[in-house]
């Protein structure tokens, strides 16, 4: 489970960096890389969302360890 959470965290960070590029420079790296294959672009966004949900588990796990 730890490996899955680390992978999910890495994907979420990459997704956050993409959102930072969108906010700062109006540049969507995912759309630029996969503009000719919109299905893959959509799958990447879905995976980033799923990884974000997995990371919620990391948040609660850290809170439980503090007690």
PQR file of N, CA, C, O and H, with PARSE charges and radii, in Angstrom:
ATOM      1  N   UNK A   1       0.823  -1.198   0.000 -0.4000 1.5000
ATOM      2  CA  UNK A   1       0.000   0.000   0.000 -0.0000 2.0000
ATOM      3  C   UNK A   1       0.864   1.258   0.000  0.5500 1.7000
ATOM      4  O   UNK A   1       0.490   2.277  -0.582 -0.5500 1.4000
ATOM      5  N   UNK A   2       2.020   1.180   0.656 -0.4000 1.5000
ATOM      6  CA  UNK A   2       2.901   2.345   0.718 -0.0000 2.0000
ATOM      7  C   UNK A   2       3.388   2.715  -0.677  0.5500 1.7000
ATOM      8  O   UNK A   2       3.452   3.897  -1.014 -0.5500 1.4000
ATOM      9  H   UNK A   2       2.323   0.352   1.128  0.4000 1.0000
ATOM     10  N   UNK A   3       3.733   1.715  -1.496 -0.4000 1.5000
ATOM     11  CA  UNK A   3       4.194   1.978  -2.859 -0.0000 2.0000
ATOM     12  C   UNK A   3       3.098   2.657  -3.675  0.5500 1.7000
ATOM     13  O   UNK A   3       3.367   3.608  -4.408 -0.5500 1.4000
ATOM     14  H   UNK A   3       3.681   0.755  -1.222  0.4000 1.0000
ATOM     15  N   UNK A   4       1.869   2.173  -3.552 -0.4000 1.5000
ATOM     16  CA  UNK A   4       0.745   2.779  -4.264 -0.0000 2.0000
ATOM     17  C   UNK A   4       0.572   4.244  -3.859  0.5500 1.7000
ATOM     18  O   UNK A   4       0.333   5.100  -4.710 -0.5500 1.4000
ATOM     19  H   UNK A   4       1.650   1.400  -2.957  0.4000 1.0000
ATOM     20  N   UNK A   5       0.690   4.528  -2.578 -0.4000 1.5000
ATOM     21  CA  UNK A   5       0.528   5.901  -2.111 -0.0000 2.0000
ATOM     22  C   UNK A   5       1.663   6.798  -2.604  0.5500 1.7000
ATOM     23  O   UNK A   5       1.435   7.967  -2.913 -0.5500 1.4000
ATOM     24  H   UNK A   5       0.884   3.832  -1.886  0.4000 1.0000
ATOM     25  N   UNK A   6       2.873   6.265  -2.679 -0.4000 1.5000
ATOM     26  CA  UNK A   6       3.991   7.066  -3.193 -0.0000 2.0000
ATOM     27  C   UNK A   6       3.813   7.359  -4.679  0.5500 1.7000
ATOM     28  O   UNK A   6       4.094   8.468  -5.133 -0.5500 1.4000
ATOM     29  H   UNK A   6       3.058   5.315  -2.428  0.4000 1.0000
ATOM     30  N   UNK A   7       3.351   6.378  -5.428 -0.4000 1.5000
ATOM     31  CA  UNK A   7       3.081   6.596  -6.854 -0.0000 2.0000
ATOM     32  C   UNK A   7       1.964   7.619  -7.012  0.5500 1.7000
ATOM     33  O   UNK A   7       2.052   8.520  -7.846 -0.5500 1.4000
ATOM     34  H   UNK A   7       3.122   5.477  -5.059  0.4000 1.0000
ATOM     35  N   UNK A   8       0.919   7.477  -6.213 -0.4000 1.5000
ATOM     36  CA  UNK A   8      -0.205   8.421  -6.275 -0.0000 2.0000
ATOM     37  C   UNK A   8       0.248   9.830  -5.923  0.5500 1.7000
ATOM     38  O   UNK A   8      -0.196  10.800  -6.537 -0.5500 1.4000
ATOM     39  H   UNK A   8       0.847   6.745  -5.535  0.4000 1.0000
ATOM     40  N   UNK A   9       1.124   9.942  -4.941 -0.4000 1.5000
ATOM     41  CA  UNK A   9       1.631  11.259  -4.563 -0.0000 2.0000
ATOM     42  C   UNK A   9       2.446  11.869  -5.690  0.5500 1.7000
ATOM     43  O   UNK A   9       2.319  13.063  -5.961 -0.5500 1.4000
ATOM     44  H   UNK A   9       1.485   9.154  -4.443  0.4000 1.0000
ATOM     45  N   UNK A  10       3.276  11.082  -6.350 -0.4000 1.5000
ATOM     46  CA  UNK A  10       4.079  11.582  -7.471 -0.0000 2.0000
ATOM     47  C   UNK A  10       3.187  12.053  -8.615  0.5500 1.7000
ATOM     48  O   UNK A  10       3.434  13.108  -9.199 -0.5500 1.4000
ATOM     49  H   UNK A  10       3.380  10.112  -6.130  0.4000 1.0000
ATOM     50  N   UNK A  11       2.152  11.281  -8.939 -0.4000 1.5000
ATOM     51  CA  UNK A  11       1.235  11.669 -10.013 -0.0000 2.0000
ATOM     52  C   UNK A  11       0.477  12.936  -9.638  0.5500 1.7000
ATOM     53  O   UNK A  11       0.254  13.803 -10.483 -0.5500 1.4000
ATOM     54  H   UNK A  11       1.951  10.424  -8.465  0.4000 1.0000
ATOM     55  N   UNK A  12       0.083  13.046  -8.385 -0.4000 1.5000
ATOM     56  CA  UNK A  12      -0.630  14.238  -7.929 -0.0000 2.0000
ATOM     57  C   UNK A  12       0.266  15.471  -8.004  0.5500 1.7000
ATOM     58  O   UNK A  12      -0.197  16.551  -8.372 -0.5500 1.4000
ATOM     59  H   UNK A  12       0.263  12.342  -7.698  0.4000 1.0000
ATOM     60  N   UNK A  13       1.524  15.320  -7.664 -0.4000 1.5000
ATOM     61  CA  UNK A  13       2.466  16.441  -7.750 -0.0000 2.0000
ATOM     62  C   UNK A  13       2.644  16.876  -9.205  0.5500 1.7000
ATOM     63  O   UNK A  13       2.673  18.071  -9.502 -0.5500 1.4000
ATOM     64  H   UNK A  13       1.899  14.443  -7.365  0.4000 1.0000
ATOM     65  N   UNK A  14       2.761  15.906 -10.105 -0.4000 1.5000
ATOM     66  CA  UNK A  14       2.867  16.245 -11.528 -0.0000 2.0000
ATOM     67  C   UNK A  14       1.612  16.981 -11.989  0.5500 1.7000
ATOM     68  O   UNK A  14       1.700  17.954 -12.737 -0.5500 1.4000
ATOM     69  H   UNK A  14       2.736  14.936  -9.864  0.4000 1.0000
ATOM     70  N   UNK A  15       0.448  16.518 -11.544 -0.4000 1.5000
ATOM     71  CA  UNK A  15      -0.802  17.197 -11.875 -0.0000 2.0000
ATOM     72  C   UNK A  15      -0.849  18.613 -11.313  0.5500 1.7000
ATOM     73  O   UNK A  15      -1.338  19.534 -11.967 -0.5500 1.4000
ATOM     74  H   UNK A  15       0.377  15.727 -10.935  0.4000 1.0000
ATOM     75  N   UNK A  16      -0.340  18.776 -10.105 -0.4000 1.5000
ATOM     76  CA  UNK A  16      -0.307  20.115  -9.499 -0.0000 2.0000
ATOM     77  C   UNK A  16       0.625  21.044 -10.265  0.5500 1.7000
ATOM     78  O   UNK A  16       0.327  22.226 -10.442 -0.5500 1.4000
ATOM     79  H   UNK A  16       0.057  18.028  -9.574  0.4000 1.0000
ATOM     80  N   UNK A  17       1.747  20.510 -10.715 -0.4000 1.5000
ATOM     81  CA  UNK A  17       2.664  21.325 -11.521 -0.0000 2.0000
ATOM     82  C   UNK A  17       2.009  21.739 -12.832  0.5500 1.7000
ATOM     83  O   UNK A  17       2.208  22.859 -13.302 -0.5500 1.4000
ATOM     84  H   UNK A  17       1.988  19.550 -10.571  0.4000 1.0000
ATOM     85  N   UNK A  18       1.228  20.840 -13.423 -0.4000 1.5000
ATOM     86  CA  UNK A  18       0.504  21.193 -14.642 -0.0000 2.0000
ATOM     87  C   UNK A  18      -0.485  22.323 -14.369  0.5500 1.7000
ATOM     88  O   UNK A  18      -0.602  23.257 -15.162 -0.5500 1.4000
ATOM     89  H   UNK A  18       1.066  19.930 -13.041  0.4000 1.0000
ATOM     90  N   UNK A  19      -1.197  22.237 -13.244 -0.4000 1.5000
ATOM     91  CA  UNK A  19      -2.135  23.317 -12.899 -0.0000 2.0000
ATOM     92  C   UNK A  19      -1.398  24.620 -12.631  0.5500 1.7000
ATOM     93  O   UNK A  19      -1.904  25.698 -12.941 -0.5500 1.4000
ATOM     94  H   UNK A  19      -1.102  21.478 -12.600  0.4000 1.0000
ATOM     95  N   UNK A  20      -0.201  24.524 -12.053 -0.4000 1.5000
ATOM     96  CA  UNK A  20       0.609  25.730 -11.853 -0.0000 2.0000
ATOM     97  C   UNK A  20       0.994  26.374 -13.176  0.5500 1.7000
ATOM     98  O   UNK A  20       0.962  27.596 -13.317 -0.5500 1.4000
ATOM     99  H   UNK A  20       0.210  23.648 -11.801  0.4000 1.0000
ATOM    100  N   UNK A  21       1.358  25.537 -14.146 -0.4000 1.5000
ATOM    101  CA  UNK A  21       1.677  26.064 -15.476 -0.0000 2.0000
ATOM    102  C   UNK A  21       0.459  26.712 -16.122  0.5500 1.7000
ATOM    103  O   UNK A  21       0.570  27.742 -16.787 -0.5500 1.4000
ATOM    104  H   UNK A  21       1.384  24.544 -14.031  0.4000 1.0000
ATOM    105  N   UNK A  22      -0.696  26.102 -15.922 -0.4000 1.5000
ATOM    106  CA  UNK A  22      -1.926  26.686 -16.477 -0.0000 2.0000
ATOM    107  C   UNK A  22      -2.201  28.045 -15.828  0.5500 1.7000
ATOM    108  O   UNK A  22      -2.530  29.012 -16.516 -0.5500 1.4000
ATOM    109  H   UNK A  22      -0.786  25.265 -15.382  0.4000 1.0000
ATOM    110  N   UNK A  23      -2.067  28.109 -14.514 -0.4000 1.5000
ATOM    111  CA  UNK A  23      -2.359  29.355 -13.807 -0.0000 2.0000
ATOM    112  C   UNK A  23      -1.367  30.467 -14.100  0.5500 1.7000
ATOM    113  O   UNK A  23      -1.751  31.625 -14.267 -0.5500 1.4000
ATOM    114  H   UNK A  23      -1.800  27.323 -13.956  0.4000 1.0000
ATOM    115  N   UNK A  24      -0.099  30.115 -14.160 -0.4000 1.5000
ATOM    116  CA  UNK A  24       0.930  31.139 -14.346 -0.0000 2.0000
ATOM    117  C   UNK A  24       1.119  31.564 -15.798  0.5500 1.7000
ATOM    118  O   UNK A  24       1.277  32.749 -16.093 -0.5500 1.4000
ATOM    119  H   UNK A  24       0.213  29.175 -14.024  0.4000 1.0000
ATOM    120  N   UNK A  25       1.100  30.593 -16.693 -0.4000 1.5000
ATOM    121  CA  UNK A  25       1.482  30.876 -18.077 -0.0000 2.0000
ATOM    122  C   UNK A  25       0.408  30.520 -19.100  0.5500 1.7000
ATOM    123  O   UNK A  25       0.633  30.648 -20.303 -0.5500 1.4000
ATOM    124  H   UNK A  25       0.971  29.631 -16.453  0.4000 1.0000
ATOM    125  N   UNK A  26      -0.757  30.075 -18.633 -0.4000 1.5000
ATOM    126  CA  UNK A  26      -1.828  29.634 -19.518 -0.0000 2.0000
ATOM    127  C   UNK A  26      -1.307  28.572 -20.500  0.5500 1.7000
ATOM    128  O   UNK A  26      -1.624  28.588 -21.689 -0.5500 1.4000
ATOM    129  H   UNK A  26      -0.940  29.970 -17.655  0.4000 1.0000
ATOM    130  N   UNK A  27      -0.499  27.653 -19.961 -0.4000 1.5000
ATOM    131  CA  UNK A  27       0.116  26.587 -20.756 -0.0000 2.0000
ATOM    132  C   UNK A  27      -0.245  25.248 -20.149  0.5500 1.7000
ATOM    133  O   UNK A  27       0.148  24.952 -19.020 -0.5500 1.4000
ATOM    134  H   UNK A  27      -0.241  27.640 -18.995  0.4000 1.0000
ATOM    135  N   UNK A  28      -0.995  24.426 -20.890 -0.4000 1.5000
ATOM    136  CA  UNK A  28      -1.414  23.111 -20.421 -0.0000 2.0000
ATOM    137  C   UNK A  28      -0.479  22.067 -21.032  0.5500 1.7000
ATOM    138  O   UNK A  28      -0.599  21.736 -22.211 -0.5500 1.4000
ATOM    139  H   UNK A  28      -1.314  24.666 -21.806  0.4000 1.0000
ATOM    140  N   UNK A  29       0.444  21.553 -20.233 -0.4000 1.5000
ATOM    141  CA  UNK A  29       1.438  20.599 -20.719 -0.0000 2.0000
ATOM    142  C   UNK A  29       0.797  19.299 -21.195  0.5500 1.7000
ATOM    143  O   UNK A  29       1.207  18.746 -22.216 -0.5500 1.4000
ATOM    144  H   UNK A  29       0.541  21.822 -19.274  0.4000 1.0000
ATOM    145  N   UNK A  30      -0.195  18.809 -20.472 -0.4000 1.5000
ATOM    146  CA  UNK A  30      -0.856  17.558 -20.855 -0.0000 2.0000
ATOM    147  C   UNK A  30      -1.548  17.722 -22.204  0.5500 1.7000
ATOM    148  O   UNK A  30      -1.434  16.853 -23.069 -0.5500 1.4000
ATOM    149  H   UNK A  30      -0.527  19.258 -19.642  0.4000 1.0000
ATOM    150  N   UNK A  31      -2.253  18.811 -22.387 -0.4000 1.5000
ATOM    151  CA  UNK A  31      -2.939  19.045 -23.658 -0.0000 2.0000
ATOM    152  C   UNK A  31      -1.934  19.224 -24.793  0.5500 1.7000
ATOM    153  O   UNK A  31      -2.191  18.804 -25.921 -0.5500 1.4000
ATOM    154  H   UNK A  31      -2.345  19.517 -21.685  0.4000 1.0000
ATOM    155  N   UNK A  32      -0.801  19.840 -24.501 -0.4000 1.5000
ATOM    156  CA  UNK A  32       0.220  20.028 -25.522 -0.0000 2.0000
ATOM    157  C   UNK A  32       0.827  18.697 -25.944  0.5500 1.7000
ATOM    158  O   UNK A  32       1.051  18.462 -27.131 -0.5500 1.4000
ATOM    159  H   UNK A  32      -0.593  20.181 -23.584  0.4000 1.0000
ATOM    160  N   UNK A  33       1.093  17.826 -24.974 -0.4000 1.5000
ATOM    161  CA  UNK A  33       1.712  16.545 -25.285 -0.0000 2.0000
ATOM    162  C   UNK A  33       0.765  15.580 -25.995  0.5500 1.7000
ATOM    163  O   UNK A  33       1.192  14.793 -26.840 -0.5500 1.4000
ATOM    164  H   UNK A  33       0.911  18.017 -24.010  0.4000 1.0000
ATOM    165  N   UNK A  34      -0.523  15.642 -25.648 -0.4000 1.5000
ATOM    166  CA  UNK A  34      -1.477  14.652 -26.151 -0.0000 2.0000
ATOM    167  C   UNK A  34      -2.640  15.278 -26.911  0.5500 1.7000
ATOM    168  O   UNK A  34      -3.739  14.722 -26.910 -0.5500 1.4000
ATOM    169  H   UNK A  34      -0.870  16.281 -24.961  0.4000 1.0000
ATOM    170  N   UNK A  35      -2.428  16.410 -27.553 -0.4000 1.5000
ATOM    171  CA  UNK A  35      -3.543  17.086 -28.225 -0.0000 2.0000
ATOM    172  C   UNK A  35      -4.097  16.282 -29.390  0.5500 1.7000
ATOM    173  O   UNK A  35      -5.263  16.442 -29.750 -0.5500 1.4000
ATOM    174  H   UNK A  35      -1.536  16.862 -27.553  0.4000 1.0000
ATOM    175  N   UNK A  36      -3.290  15.430 -29.979 -0.4000 1.5000
ATOM    176  CA  UNK A  36      -3.796  14.632 -31.095 -0.0000 2.0000
ATOM    177  C   UNK A  36      -4.538  13.381 -30.628  0.5500 1.7000
ATOM    178  O   UNK A  36      -5.178  12.699 -31.428 -0.5500 1.4000
ATOM    179  H   UNK A  36      -2.342  15.300 -29.687  0.4000 1.0000
ATOM    180  N   UNK A  37      -4.449  13.077 -29.303 -0.4000 1.5000
ATOM    181  CA  UNK A  37      -5.122  11.896 -28.749 -0.0000 2.0000
ATOM    182  C   UNK A  37      -5.925  12.336 -27.512  0.5500 1.7000
ATOM    183  O   UNK A  37      -5.469  12.150 -26.384 -0.5500 1.4000
ATOM    184  H   UNK A  37      -3.929  13.632 -28.653  0.4000 1.0000
ATOM    185  N   UNK A  38      -7.105  12.913 -27.717 -0.4000 1.5000
ATOM    186  CA  UNK A  38      -7.868  13.448 -26.584 -0.0000 2.0000
ATOM    187  C   UNK A  38      -8.287  12.393 -25.556  0.5500 1.7000
ATOM    188  O   UNK A  38      -8.494  12.720 -24.388 -0.5500 1.4000
ATOM    189  H   UNK A  38      -7.476  13.064 -28.633  0.4000 1.0000
ATOM    190  N   UNK A  39      -8.414  11.142 -25.975 -0.4000 1.5000
ATOM    191  CA  UNK A  39      -8.800  10.085 -25.033 -0.0000 2.0000
ATOM    192  C   UNK A  39      -7.702   9.887 -23.988  0.5500 1.7000
ATOM    193  O   UNK A  39      -7.996   9.723 -22.804 -0.5500 1.4000
ATOM    194  H   UNK A  39      -8.246  10.876 -26.924  0.4000 1.0000
ATOM    195  N   UNK A  40      -6.449   9.903 -24.416 -0.4000 1.5000
ATOM    196  CA  UNK A  40      -5.331   9.744 -23.474 -0.0000 2.0000
ATOM    197  C   UNK A  40      -5.265  10.940 -22.532  0.5500 1.7000
ATOM    198  O   UNK A  40      -4.995  10.777 -21.342 -0.5500 1.4000
ATOM    199  H   UNK A  40      -6.210  10.036 -25.378  0.4000 1.0000
ATOM    200  N   UNK A  41      -5.508  12.133 -23.052 -0.4000 1.5000
ATOM    201  CA  UNK A  41      -5.525  13.332 -22.214 -0.0000 2.0000
ATOM    202  C   UNK A  41      -6.578  13.195 -21.112  0.5500 1.7000
ATOM    203  O   UNK A  41      -6.314  13.507 -19.950 -0.5500 1.4000
ATOM    204  H   UNK A  41      -5.727  12.265 -24.019  0.4000 1.0000
ATOM    205  N   UNK A  42      -7.756  12.731 -21.481 -0.4000 1.5000
ATOM    206  CA  UNK A  42      -8.832  12.554 -20.507 -0.0000 2.0000
ATOM    207  C   UNK A  42      -8.470  11.486 -19.481  0.5500 1.7000
ATOM    208  O   UNK A  42      -8.751  11.650 -18.293 -0.5500 1.4000
ATOM    209  H   UNK A  42      -7.970  12.477 -22.424  0.4000 1.0000
ATOM    210  N   UNK A  43      -7.851  10.396 -19.925 -0.4000 1.5000
ATOM    211  CA  UNK A  43      -7.431   9.334 -19.004 -0.0000 2.0000
ATOM    212  C   UNK A  43      -6.411   9.864 -18.001  0.5500 1.7000
ATOM    213  O   UNK A  43      -6.466   9.514 -16.822 -0.5500 1.4000
ATOM    214  H   UNK A  43      -7.623  10.263 -20.889  0.4000 1.0000
ATOM    215  N   UNK A  44      -5.492  10.696 -18.452 -0.4000 1.5000
ATOM    216  CA  UNK A  44      -4.491  11.265 -17.548 -0.0000 2.0000
ATOM    217  C   UNK A  44      -5.165  12.116 -16.481  0.5500 1.7000
ATOM    218  O   UNK A  44      -4.814  12.024 -15.305 -0.5500 1.4000
ATOM    219  H   UNK A  44      -5.448  10.980 -19.409  0.4000 1.0000
ATOM    220  N   UNK A  45      -6.127  12.943 -16.877 -0.4000 1.5000
ATOM    221  CA  UNK A  45      -6.842  13.758 -15.893 -0.0000 2.0000
ATOM    222  C   UNK A  45      -7.605  12.890 -14.891  0.5500 1.7000
ATOM    223  O   UNK A  45      -7.646  13.209 -13.703 -0.5500 1.4000
ATOM    224  H   UNK A  45      -6.412  13.018 -17.832  0.4000 1.0000
ATOM    225  N   UNK A  46      -8.193  11.823 -15.351 -0.4000 1.5000
ATOM    226  CA  UNK A  46      -8.917  10.907 -14.459 -0.0000 2.0000
ATOM    227  C   UNK A  46      -7.945  10.251 -13.484  0.5500 1.7000
ATOM    228  O   UNK A  46      -8.242  10.138 -12.295 -0.5500 1.4000
ATOM    229  H   UNK A  46      -8.159  11.565 -16.317  0.4000 1.0000
ATOM    230  N   UNK A  47      -6.781   9.816 -13.979 -0.4000 1.5000
ATOM    231  CA  UNK A  47      -5.781   9.201 -13.102 -0.0000 2.0000
ATOM    232  C   UNK A  47      -5.272  10.172 -12.038  0.5500 1.7000
ATOM    233  O   UNK A  47      -5.070   9.786 -10.886 -0.5500 1.4000
ATOM    234  H   UNK A  47      -6.539   9.907 -14.945  0.4000 1.0000
ATOM    235  N   UNK A  48      -5.067  11.429 -12.424 -0.4000 1.5000
ATOM    236  CA  UNK A  48      -4.633  12.431 -11.439 -0.0000 2.0000
ATOM    237  C   UNK A  48      -5.709  12.610 -10.369  0.5500 1.7000
ATOM    238  O   UNK A  48      -5.388  12.742  -9.188 -0.5500 1.4000
ATOM    239  H   UNK A  48      -5.231  11.742 -13.359  0.4000 1.0000
ATOM    240  N   UNK A  49      -6.970  12.615 -10.765 -0.4000 1.5000
ATOM    241  CA  UNK A  49      -8.065  12.727  -9.798 -0.0000 2.0000
ATOM    242  C   UNK A  49      -8.128  11.534  -8.859  0.5500 1.7000
ATOM    243  O   UNK A  49      -8.325  11.698  -7.655 -0.5500 1.4000
ATOM    244  H   UNK A  49      -7.231  12.507 -11.725  0.4000 1.0000
ATOM    245  N   UNK A  50      -7.963  10.338  -9.400 -0.4000 1.5000
ATOM    246  CA  UNK A  50      -7.963   9.134  -8.561 -0.0000 2.0000
ATOM    247  C   UNK A  50      -6.793   9.163  -7.591  0.5500 1.7000
ATOM    248  O   UNK A  50      -6.939   8.809  -6.421 -0.5500 1.4000
ATOM    249  H   UNK A  50      -7.802  10.204 -10.378  0.4000 1.0000
ATOM    250  N   UNK A  51      -5.632   9.584  -8.078 -0.4000 1.5000
ATOM    251  CA  UNK A  51      -4.457   9.671  -7.201 -0.0000 2.0000
ATOM    252  C   UNK A  51      -4.670  10.698  -6.095  0.5500 1.7000
ATOM    253  O   UNK A  51      -4.201  10.512  -4.972 -0.5500 1.4000
ATOM    254  H   UNK A  51      -5.513   9.871  -9.029  0.4000 1.0000
ATOM    255  N   UNK A  52      -5.375  11.778  -6.409 -0.4000 1.5000
ATOM    256  CA  UNK A  52      -5.708  12.753  -5.368 -0.0000 2.0000
ATOM    257  C   UNK A  52      -6.582  12.138  -4.291  0.5500 1.7000
ATOM    258  O   UNK A  52      -6.403  12.424  -3.107 -0.5500 1.4000
ATOM    259  H   UNK A  52      -5.757  11.929  -7.321  0.4000 1.0000
ATOM    260  N   UNK A  53      -7.521  11.300  -4.688 -0.4000 1.5000
ATOM    261  CA  UNK A  53      -8.370  10.617  -3.707 -0.0000 2.0000
ATOM    262  C   UNK A  53      -7.557   9.643  -2.856  0.5500 1.7000
ATOM    263  O   UNK A  53      -7.789   9.521  -1.653 -0.5500 1.4000
ATOM    264  H   UNK A  53      -7.666  11.068  -5.649  0.4000 1.0000
ATOM    265  N   UNK A  54      -6.616   8.960  -3.473 -0.4000 1.5000
ATOM    266  CA  UNK A  54      -5.746   8.053  -2.715 -0.0000 2.0000
ATOM    267  C   UNK A  54      -4.930   8.836  -1.688  0.5500 1.7000
ATOM    268  O   UNK A  54      -4.685   8.354  -0.582 -0.5500 1.4000
ATOM    269  H   UNK A  54      -6.427   9.059  -4.450  0.4000 1.0000
ATOM    270  N   UNK A  55      -4.513  10.038  -2.057 -0.4000 1.5000
ATOM    271  CA  UNK A  55      -3.716  10.863  -1.148 -0.0000 2.0000
ATOM    272  C   UNK A  55      -4.499  11.330   0.076  0.5500 1.7000
ATOM    273  O   UNK A  55      -3.904  11.686   1.093 -0.5500 1.4000
ATOM    274  H   UNK A  55      -4.711  10.430  -2.956  0.4000 1.0000
ATOM    275  N   UNK A  56      -5.812  11.332  -0.014 -0.4000 1.5000
ATOM    276  CA  UNK A  56      -6.612  11.645   1.170 -0.0000 2.0000
ATOM    277  C   UNK A  56      -6.306  10.626   2.262  0.5500 1.7000
ATOM    278  O   UNK A  56      -6.273  10.965   3.445 -0.5500 1.4000
ATOM    279  H   UNK A  56      -6.295  11.043  -0.840  0.4000 1.0000
ATOM    280  N   UNK A  57      -6.081   9.370   1.858 -0.4000 1.5000
ATOM    281  CA  UNK A  57      -5.696   8.341   2.821 -0.0000 2.0000
ATOM    282  C   UNK A  57      -4.390   8.667   3.520  0.5500 1.7000
ATOM    283  O   UNK A  57      -4.241   8.380   4.708 -0.5500 1.4000
ATOM    284  H   UNK A  57      -6.107   9.094   0.897  0.4000 1.0000
ATOM    285  N   UNK A  58      -3.442   9.259   2.809 -0.4000 1.5000
ATOM    286  CA  UNK A  58      -2.172   9.661   3.420 -0.0000 2.0000
ATOM    287  C   UNK A  58      -2.425  10.709   4.492  0.5500 1.7000
ATOM    288  O   UNK A  58      -1.824  10.654   5.565 -0.5500 1.4000
ATOM    289  H   UNK A  58      -3.564   9.491   1.844  0.4000 1.0000
ATOM    290  N   UNK A  59      -3.293  11.647   4.221 -0.4000 1.5000
ATOM    291  CA  UNK A  59      -3.609  12.696   5.183 -0.0000 2.0000
ATOM    292  C   UNK A  59      -4.161  12.104   6.475  0.5500 1.7000
ATOM    293  O   UNK A  59      -3.710  12.459   7.565 -0.5500 1.4000
ATOM    294  H   UNK A  59      -3.781  11.691   3.349  0.4000 1.0000
ATOM    295  N   UNK A  60      -5.137  11.202   6.356 -0.4000 1.5000
ATOM    296  CA  UNK A  60      -5.725  10.620   7.548 -0.0000 2.0000
ATOM    297  C   UNK A  60      -4.773   9.663   8.253  0.5500 1.7000
ATOM    298  O   UNK A  60      -4.824   9.546   9.478 -0.5500 1.4000
ATOM    299  H   UNK A  60      -5.502  10.914   5.471  0.4000 1.0000
ATOM    300  N   UNK A  61      -3.920   8.985   7.523 -0.4000 1.5000
ATOM    301  CA  UNK A  61      -2.957   8.092   8.127 -0.0000 2.0000
ATOM    302  C   UNK A  61      -1.985   8.884   8.990  0.5500 1.7000
ATOM    303  O   UNK A  61      -1.640   8.448  10.088 -0.5500 1.4000
ATOM    304  H   UNK A  61      -3.879   9.080   6.528  0.4000 1.0000
ATOM    305  N   UNK A  62      -1.543  10.029   8.516 -0.4000 1.5000
ATOM    306  CA  UNK A  62      -0.637  10.872   9.292 -0.0000 2.0000
ATOM    307  C   UNK A  62      -1.324  11.411  10.554  0.5500 1.7000
ATOM    308  O   UNK A  62      -0.686  11.541  11.599 -0.5500 1.4000
ATOM    309  H   UNK A  62      -1.823  10.383   7.624  0.4000 1.0000
ATOM    310  N   UNK A  63      -2.602  11.719  10.459 -0.4000 1.5000
ATOM    311  CA  UNK A  63      -3.325  12.215  11.623 -0.0000 2.0000
ATOM    312  C   UNK A  63      -3.456  11.111  12.677  0.5500 1.7000
ATOM    313  O   UNK A  63      -3.351  11.385  13.873 -0.5500 1.4000
ATOM    314  H   UNK A  63      -3.120  11.613   9.610  0.4000 1.0000
ATOM    315  N   UNK A  64      -3.683   9.877  12.247 -0.4000 1.5000
ATOM    316  CA  UNK A  64      -3.834   8.774  13.191 -0.0000 2.0000
ATOM    317  C   UNK A  64      -2.525   8.439  13.870  0.5500 1.7000
ATOM    318  O   UNK A  64      -2.528   8.026  15.030 -0.5500 1.4000
ATOM    319  H   UNK A  64      -3.768   9.654  11.276  0.4000 1.0000
ATOM    320  N   UNK A  65      -1.391   8.604  13.178 -0.4000 1.5000
ATOM    321  CA  UNK A  65      -0.096   8.293  13.768 -0.0000 2.0000
ATOM    322  C   UNK A  65       0.287   9.278  14.859  0.5500 1.7000
ATOM    323  O   UNK A  65       1.091   8.936  15.726 -0.5500 1.4000
ATOM    324  H   UNK A  65      -1.388   8.939  12.236  0.4000 1.0000
ATOM    325  N   UNK A  66      -0.258  10.486  14.848 -0.4000 1.5000
ATOM    326  CA  UNK A  66       0.071  11.510  15.837 -0.0000 2.0000
ATOM    327  C   UNK A  66      -0.543  11.215  17.209  0.5500 1.7000
ATOM    328  O   UNK A  66      -0.028  11.650  18.240 -0.5500 1.4000
ATOM    329  H   UNK A  66      -0.912  10.763  14.143  0.4000 1.0000
ATOM    330  N   UNK A  67      -1.651  10.470  17.203 -0.4000 1.5000
ATOM    331  CA  UNK A  67      -2.348  10.195  18.468 -0.0000 2.0000
ATOM    332  C   UNK A  67      -1.587   9.245  19.353  0.5500 1.7000
ATOM    333  O   UNK A  67      -2.046   8.919  20.448 -0.5500 1.4000
ATOM    334  H   UNK A  67      -2.069  10.117  16.366  0.4000 1.0000
TER
END
